[in-house]
Amino acid sequence: MGFGSTAKKLQTVADLAEKLYAKVNEIRERVEAMQGAVQSTEERVATLERDLAEQRAIVEAIAEAQDIDVDAVVAEVVDERDAGGDTEQSGDAGTAGNASETNDDASAGTDEDSGTDDTPGAGA
């Protein structure tokens, strides 16, 4: 009399265990995929940071050659952005990072400081 009920309960437990096992495997696969994505992202971020450092060094070298104070230019851009002066440029520069801001302003400062001597290369 109790065997039918017990067999049904055992089958229910077995079914639940099977579903749980499938879910655990699915979650494990997702975690492994997430780990791969995180590692890939870390590698891309490291590459971008190296590229950004190289670009910053180049911009600073150009600015130094043109007697431009990079820190003053960056401070001016930050002040303009905080004041809401040039919203289009600050929105674009905000997504590109500080080196991009420095690059844009340093080249603009180069045009102003050098007159027409170096403008053909700067405008291209």
C-alpha positions, 0 to 999 in steps of 0.5 A, spaced: 500 500 500 505 504 501 510 502 495 506 506 490 506 512 494 513 511 495 515 510 488 511 516 486 515 520 491 522 517 489 520 519 481 518 526 483 525 527 487 529 524 481 525 528 476 527 534 480 534 532 481 535 532 474 532 539 472 536 541 478 542 538 475 541 541 468 540 548 471 547 547 475 550 545 468 547 551 465 549 556 470 556 553 470 556 554 462 554 561 463 559 563 469 565 560 464 562 564 458 562 570 463 569 569 465 571 569 458 568 575 457 571 579 463 578 576 461 577 579 454 574 585 456 580 586 461 585 585 455 582 590 451 582 595 457 589 594 458 590 595 450 586 601 450 590 604 457 597 603 453 594 606 447 592 612 451 598 613 455 602 613 448 597 618 445 598 622 451 606 622 451 605 624 443 601 630 445 605 632 451 611 632 446 608 636 441 605 641 446 612 641 449 615 642 442 610 648 441 611 651 448 604 649 450 602 648 457 598 641 457 596 642 464 593 649 463 589 647 456 586 641 460 584 645 466 581 650 461 577 644 458 575 642 464 572 649 466 569 649 460 565 643 461 563 644 468 560 651 466 557 648 460 560 652 455 561 647 449 556 641 450 557 638 444 565 638 445 564 636 452 559 630 450 564 627 445 570 629 449 567 626 456 566 619 452 573 619 449 577 621 455 582 626 458 587 624 452 582 626 447 581 632 450 588 634 451 589 632 443 583 636 441 585 642 445 593 641 444 592 641 436 587 647 437 592 651 441 598 649 436 594 653 431 593 659 435 600 659 437 604 658 431 599 662 426 599 659 419 606 656 419 603 649 421 596 650 420 596 645 413 598 639 417 593 641 423 587 642 419 588 635 415 
